[in-house]
């Protein structure tokens, strides 16, 4: 990954260019006015990863040139990282340099932070780590916490092949403000989380707004840690959400309890398996264990947040059966392909862009579609 050039004076211009390029890309579709949700122009990334470069006694963060295993740029500042990461990252490097057991064979450092002042740091090694590493890491954590401000927490994790040593928790708890109500999310180290918390708040507000009149029950495919499922529970009688990742399912279950939500059920199933369950072509013990009979639900709306590859043909057919579709996309190209199919039965009512990754070409897109009246 290469580090983007961050110039706040150019941010609004670059975002407008992204919007115009996307408008041109989707010109074949009858789009409503594009809604634009900007990011903070600095300190917007809650998680970052750096490779570590050793040069004798010197230790540096580096970003590699795309396509190269050797060509790299030294990182001397990181204005895109959250304030708590910037506050600790270079102090951390200096402290590690002074301890051979912490420095030797260290090849990567990952940071995961929250808007509420929690920081989790993972040190990745090409060597075995054991009790002596843990003792040194505990002292490192003590020294690192001296840099912290009131209310901040810092935790360390060491990772090596088949080994993980956590000095405290291996997760953080993020707090997001969604339409005047706080939502709390467990975010586990080495698992997917939304990288831009403020833009994530925009996405959740938008999803709540577009579904506020839908009623009935909601199906969510690819639900992750319940990022959308939990706040959207306000708009629906029940939410049934599916996810294949075991760690994400555990976090989603944790977050349901953390937020005291009673109308969301998380199923560890793929989108293909859930489609089979809905069609009655297969029976699933997981549904029986949770006492869920899908025939008892009135699913009016589906939310999909698929991987970059988009949705497979069978999932597309299943999604097209719902009155309303909320499609969150990280890939404009696959979204285009999927919309060619979905627009045969549905109309695009809302179209939004969320600038998760400022100063890059990437955009997150939100589309709300409703079944065409002629097909109702």
Buried (B, 14 or more C-beta within 10 A) or exposed (E): EBBBEBEEEEBEEBBEEBBEEBEEEBEEBEBEEBBBBBBBBBBBBBBBBBBBBBEEEEBBBBBBEEEEEEEBEEBEEBBBBBEBBBBBBBEBBEBBBEBEBBBEBBEBBBBBBBBBBBBBBBBBBEEEBEEEBBEBBEEBBEBBBEBBEEEBBBBBBBBBEEEEBBBEBBBBBBBBEBEEEEBBBBBBBBBBBBBBBBBBBBBBBBBBBBBEEBBBBBBBBBBBBBBBBBBBBBBBEBBBBBBBBEBBBBBBBBBBEBBEBEBBBBBBBBBBBBBBBBEEEEEBEEBEEEEBEBEEBEBBBBBBBBEEEBBBEEBBEBBBBBBBBBBBBBBBEBBBEBBEBBBEBBBBEBBBBBBBBBBBEBBBBBBBBBBEEEEE
